[in-house]
Amino acid sequence: MDTVKTQKSFHQQQKLNFDLLADEEGKLAKLFGVFNPERNLARRVTFVIDPQGIIRAVDEKVNVKTHGQDLVKLLLELQQEAKSGKQEAT
């Protein structure tokens, strides 16, 4: 639910090679069920969405210290599942 300006700044600082979403009004946070109305922010949740728009995994227990490594492990597992033909939509 950060602003476009905040996301652009973070994107540049971290030298990311992927886009970030700015959801200033919380529409997507509400749609994905991660909006916390008490704090007026989104819970930290990672959705892995494939090129066809299918949600392949949801990580609701994001550990900011290990999330990069956790996500790489998850993506490798999903790649293996896709190669073996086991992958189904979540």
Secondary structure, 3 states (H helix, E strand, C coil): CCCHHHHHHHHHHHCCCCCCCCCCCCHHHHHCCCEECCCCEECCCEEEECCCCCEEEEECCCCCCCHHHHHHHHHHHHHHHHHHCCCCCC
